[in-house]
């Protein structure tokens, strides 16, 4: 019923517009084409000024209404993000100034130079000086912005500091998994052929450096004030690691690991105060359409003090001992269980 009503309303609007147009044609015939055209030009000129004023008021009103609902008021939560915000503010300032100048001149000229008796149009087909100005000046500004953008891009995707926390981020339909290196600070090798059962990341446990790696689910823990290097992978289709509060994003491409690094500035608790939201959480989202469950591909990031981070890390059990509990220090498995699981390990390594 609602759809029929909407269709009827749309049809009625078109009918009304058509009737107004026909009536305008009849009025033109009665008054004479010349007089009607001049009158319409005058009306349109005033309407353009009204549109300009209302449009500028609308821009201001939308900014007042929605600015505080964006991520800008709370500021970027990473050092890289502050540079991104600065670059965006400069871009908005430059393009905004150009927008207002050109739009005001556009509508004012339409009003000022409307058709009048005795006024002859002045044709201005070409001017080399003007062409040079409005080509060179925008090119210079755009070049500067591109250079700054490339500078920040190369920095966040370049070599991370040696004391960086390393986190491997793996995306799949439709979730995120994280892996941390153990005390050896080295992530063990992976092989997609080993991705089965409990070994959802395909870790190659024949590599000794993988035995102390820690595998966690949809919640990532990070220490505040320490550089973090993310090694990003995808297991099925292209995903995209979106870190809106840190102003960063990076594609997760199957078979092609990508990296980025940043330094968190505020803990989750500090951001709750900054945003005035007691339920605030940092999130990691997928910024690339990846299937019907794309909307639900979300992870949580907890930024905490270095002491709390170390306590959390120490409380985690290496994935190797989770999959093979009989290998854990102090484990005393039954002989038959050991034999069976040894056969399972051999089979996994062969595959």
N, C-alpha and C positions, 0 to 999 in steps of 0.2 A: 504493500500500500504506500509506503514511504517513497519507494522508487518511482511509482506512478505519479505521485504528487510532485516530486522534483522535476520529472520530465515535463509535466503540465506547466510548472512555473517557468522553466526554460523556454518552452514554446510561447508562452504568453509574453515573455520579455522580448523575444524576437518579433512577435506580432506588433507589440507597442513600438519598437524601434522602427519597424517597417512603416507603420502608419504615420509616425512623426516625420520620417523622411518624405513620404508622399505629400503630407501636408505642407512641408517646407517647399517642395516643388511647386505646389499650387499657389503658395504665397508669392513665390518668385515670379510666376507667370502674371499674377495680378499686379504686382508692384513694378514689374519690369526686371529683366535679368541684371542690368547694370546696377540699379539701385539696391537690389537684393544682395548682390555679390559684395558691394561695399559695406553694407550693413553687417553681413556675416563676417567679413574680415575684421571689422571693429569689435564685434562680439568675441571672436576667437582671440584677438590680441589681449583683451581684458581677461579672458579665461586662462590664457597662458601665464599671465602674471599671478592670477589666483592659484594656479597649479604650482607655480614656483614657490610662493609663500607657504602654501599648505604642505608642499613636499619637504621644505626645509624644517618646518615645525614637526612634521612626521619623523624626520631623521633624528631630531633632538629628542623627541618623545620616546622613540624606540630605544635610543641609547640609554635614557633614564630608566626605562622599564626593564631592559634586559641585561645591561652591563654587569650588574651585581650577580647575575645568574651564570656568568661565564667563569672561566678559570683565571681571568686576569687579576681580579681584586686580591686574591690570596697569594699571588706571585708564584714564580716557578720554584719547584722544590729541588732543583739541581743547579750546579754552577753553569753547566752547558745551557740549561733552560733559560737562565737569566739573559744570556747572550741572544738566544733565539727570540725572547720577548722583546729585547731592545731592537733587534733588527725588524721585528714585526711592527713595533710602534713607529719606527722611522718610515717604514713602507706605508703604513696607514696615514701618517702625517703628510708625506709627500703626495701620495695619490689622492688623499682627501682634499688637500689644498687645490690641486689641479681640478678635481671634480667640482668643487664649489665654484671656483672661478669660471670654468667653462660652462657650467649649467646656468649660473646667474647671467653670464653674458649671452648665452643662447636665448633664454626666454626674454631678457630685457631688449635685445636687438629685435626679436620678433614683434615686441610691442612698440618700440620706438620707431622702427622703420616700416610700420604697416602702410598699406596703400593709402595715399591721399591725393586729392586733386592737385595738379601742378608739380607733383614730385616725380622725378625721373630716376629710374634705377641706375645705379652706378656699377658697371661691370668691372670686376677686379680679377682677371683670369690667372695672373701669375706674378710672384714676387720672389726672386732668388734669396733675398735676405730673410724673409719670413720662412721660407722653406728650410733654410739652413738652421734657423733658430729652433723651430719646432721639431726638427729632426735630430739636431745635435744635443740639445739640452736633455730631452728624455733619454737619449742613448747613453749620455754620461751618467745620469742618475741610475738607470737600470744596470749599467756596467758595475757601478760601485756596489749596488745591492747584491748582484750576482757574485762579485768578488768576496764580499763579507759572508755570503751564504756558503760558498765553496770553502772558505777558511774554517768556518764552524763545522762543516760536514767532514772535512779531512781530519779535523781535530778529534771529533767524537768517534770516527771510524778508524783512526790511526792507532799507533802503538799505545797501549795503556801503560800507566806507571807500573813499575816492577812490584810494588806492594799492593796491587789491586786484588780485590776479592774476585774470584772467578766463579761464575754461575753459568751452567749450560742450560739453555732454554729450548725445549722441544715441543713443537706444536703438532697436533693431529686433530682430526675431526672427532669431537669438538671440545678440546681442552688443552691445558698446558702441563708439562712435567718439568721438574727442575733437578739438576744434579750438581753436587758440590764435590770438589776434590777433598781428599782427606789430608792428614798431616804431611804427606809428601808434596802437596800443592800441585799435583798433576792429575788431570782427568784421564782415566783409562780409555783404551781404544774401543771403538764400536764397529759392529758389522751388522748390516741390515738383515743378513741371513740368520742371525741369532735372535731376531725379534720374535719371541713366542712365549706364551705362558706368562710366568712371573717376570721374565726378563723383557719387559715392554719396551725398553730403550735399545735392546740389542747390544748390551755391553759384552765385550770380549773378555771373559774372566780368565782366559789363558794369559792375559797381560797382568802381571803382578801389580802394576800401578792402579788397577781398577779395584783392588780388594778393599781399599779404604774409602772408596767413593760413596757419597750419601745421596740417595734418591728420595725426593719428597714429591708430594702431589701438587695440589692447586694453590699452595701458599708459599711464597718466597720470603725468606728473611734476609735483611741487609743491615749492615751497621752504618750509622750516620757518620758523615765526615770522612768516610773511606772510599777511595775510587773502586768502582765495580765494573768488571769486564764481563759482558754477556756474550757467550758463544751460542749462536742461534741456529736451530735446525728445524726441519719439517719432515714428517714421515709419510705424508700422502699428497696433499695439494699445497699450493702456495698459501701461506698465512702471512700475517704481519704483526710483529710485536708492537703494540701501541702503549706508550707510557705517557698519557696526557698530562699528568701532574709534573712530570720531569721534562715535558716538551720534546719527547724523542719518539722515534718509530724506526723500525727496520724490518725489511722483508725476511720471512722464513721460507727458504727455498729448498725443496727436496734435493739432496745430494750436493748442495753447495752451502756449506756453513758460512754465515755472516757474523760480523762482530760489531759491537759498539761499547763505549764505556762512558761513565758519568759518575759524579760524586753527589750522593744525597745530602741535602742541607738540613732537613728537618725530620725529626722522628714522627711516627704516626701520632703520638700523643701531642706533640707540638702543633701538628697540622690540625688536630681537633680544636685547639685553642685559636689558631689563626683563622680558621674557617667558621668558627662558632658552631660547628656541627659535631656533636658528641659521637655520632655514628660514622664519622669520616674514615675511609679506608683508601689507601693507594690501590690502584688496580692496573692489571695488565690485560689489555683487550686485544682482540684480533681486528685489525683495521683493513683487512682484505676479505671481500666476500668469498667464502669458502664452502658454502653448501647451506642446506636448509636449517642446520643448527648453528649457523654463524652467530646469531644474536646471543647465544648462551655461552660462547667461548670467552670466558672471563676468569682471571686469576686474581689473587689478593697478594699484595706486597706489604710486609710488615717491616718498617724501618725503625730500628731500636738502637739503644746505646751499644757501644762495642762490647761492654761487659755482658749485657743481656744476650747479644748475638753469640758470643763465645759460649755462654751457658747453654743456649739452645743447640748450638752445633755439637757441643760435647754430649748432649743428651740423645743425639741421633745415632741410630745403628747403621753401620755400613750395609749397603744393599747385598754385598757378597755373603755376609753372615745371615741375612734375612732369607735369601734363596737357598743357601746351603748352611743351615744351622749347625750341622755336625762339624763344620769347619771353624766355628766360633771358639775362641779361647776358653778352655775349661769345659767344653761340651764332651759328654760321654754317651754317644749314641750306641744303640744296640748293634751287634755285629751284622745281623741280617739287614738292618736298616742302612748301615754304612755301605754294604755291598750293593744294595739296590740303588742308593742315591749316587754311588760312584759310577754305576752303569748309566744313570741318567745324565751325569756330567759328561761322560765320554760321548754319549749320543749327541748332546748339545754342541760339544766341541767339533764333532764330525760334521754336523749340519751347518 
